Amino acid sequence: MSATYWNPEARGWRSDRLAGVIAFHRSLPGYAATRSVDAPALAAELGVGRVVVKEESARLGLPAFKILGAAYAISRALSAGFGSPDRALPLDELRAAVADAGGRPVRLVAATDGNHGRAVAHTARLLGLPAQIWFPDTLSAEAKQAIADEGAETVELAIPYDDVVHAATTSAQDAGPDAMLVQDTAWPGYEEIPQWIVDGYSTLFEEADAQLTELGVTDLDLVAVPVGVGSLAQAAVRHYRSGVGAPIVLSVEASAAPPIIESLHRGEPVSVPTSVTVMSGLNCGTVSGNAWPILHAGLDAAVTVDEDAAIRAVHDLEALDIDSGPCGAATLAGVRTLLADDRSRAALGPDSTVLLLSTEGRLANPLPAGR
Ligand SMILES: Cc1ncc(COP(=O)(O)O)c(C=O)c1O
């Protein structure tokens, strides 16, 4: 387990604010804000005033938040070809434009550790486009089946996630204009679509702001974000560094796959070897190139959590009627780790409010039998 990382300068860093993406999401069939749940039992345990859990177990028909990014990015990219270079067309308009265009439909290609690929496959189905989704063989049987059930062609490889991304990218490049790579991580020369994915995640934070206000919260003190390649954390840092009052933004990685905390400790991006984890969605070895400068400047703290801590958090949340898979529950485990490590540094007390992003439900990524 890596030592807790702190950046005392991060709260002073400022970012621009993105607006308007939520209007696109409202055009999607079945859009509704996911719930934010007040959890007084967790507040008592953590010794803070309030803990609110943003529960992403039912998001636009899928059990994880990822569709926010995939649907927005795919729609932005395709809309440009139909006379709308600066705005994602509403989904029904886009679907009609795709159908009218005739010719060979573009295939959407993505590598995934579960939720992103399912979201790309789902969006492809809504738009009437083919999808090809690549994943490592370590994905749970349920996650593999869910991707196939969306009608996608699947490619399973016995290699780590980072290598699957590479294989899918090469294949999409070889296919030329017949394929469009939709990856939720950026590298030099591939930045636009991953940035739109990050932009798509802004809806989650817009909703959370409104829900916290409804709950009577005026100051947020800490937000915990589960982290794989860091795109969601990038969206969190941008959001929470763009207004007045800035909560601590805490990244929580799996001990089995900790590229961000290792990179932050070293002060430069490094890839790390990864091993299998119940937190499948966090099983990535390399930080997104778009995320790195934002996290380096604006992320306050980073921790890792091990398998037992994440599994315990799944069950603790379940006991409170909060549906959280291991990636989502990792944030509870992460705050527990942070406070156990150095409570005074986080300066949280009875007046503080903590927001936990629970980014998937149990169905997205079921625990192994008996855990
Ligand atoms: C459920 C869940 N939570 C969190 C993450 C982490 O997001 P990112 O890879 O943008 O850091 C993922 C990524 O796949 C995920 O599936």
The ligand as an SDF file (V2000), in Angstrom:
LIG
                    3D

 16 16  0  0  0  0  0  0  0  0999 V2000
  -17.2850    2.0960  -11.6250 C   0  0  0  0  0  0  0  0  0  0  0  0
  -16.0830    2.8920  -11.9390 C   0  0  0  0  0  0  0  0  0  0  0  0
  -15.6740    3.8150  -11.0590 N   0  0  0  0  0  0  0  0  0  0  0  0
  -14.5820    4.5660  -11.2850 C   0  0  0  0  0  0  0  0  0  0  0  0
  -13.8390    4.4020  -12.4460 C   0  0  0  0  0  0  0  0  0  0  0  0
  -12.6090    5.2380  -12.6160 C   0  0  0  0  0  0  0  0  0  0  0  0
  -12.7210    6.1680  -13.6370 O   0  0  0  0  0  0  0  0  0  0  0  0
  -11.3890    6.6630  -14.3820 P   0  0  0  0  0  0  0  0  0  0  0  0
  -10.8670    5.4950  -15.1440 O   0  0  0  0  0  0  0  0  0  0  0  0
  -11.8580    7.7890  -15.1970 O   0  0  0  0  0  0  0  0  0  0  0  0
  -10.4330    7.0710  -13.3180 O   0  0  0  0  0  0  0  0  0  0  0  0
  -14.2390    3.4500  -13.3910 C   0  0  0  0  0  0  0  0  0  0  0  0
  -13.4830    3.2720  -14.6450 C   0  0  0  0  0  0  0  0  0  0  0  0
  -13.7440    2.4180  -15.4450 O   0  0  0  0  0  0  0  0  0  0  0  0
  -15.3870    2.6750  -13.1380 C   0  0  0  0  0  0  0  0  0  0  0  0
  -15.8200    1.7510  -14.0010 O   0  0  0  0  0  0  0  0  0  0  0  0
  1  2  1  0
  2  3  1  0
  2 15  2  0
  3  4  2  0
  4  5  1  0
  5  6  1  0
  5 12  2  0
  6  7  1  0
  7  8  1  0
  8  9  2  0
  8 10  1  0
  8 11  1  0
 12 13  1  0
 12 15  1  0
 13 14  2  0
 15 16  1  0
M  END
$$$$
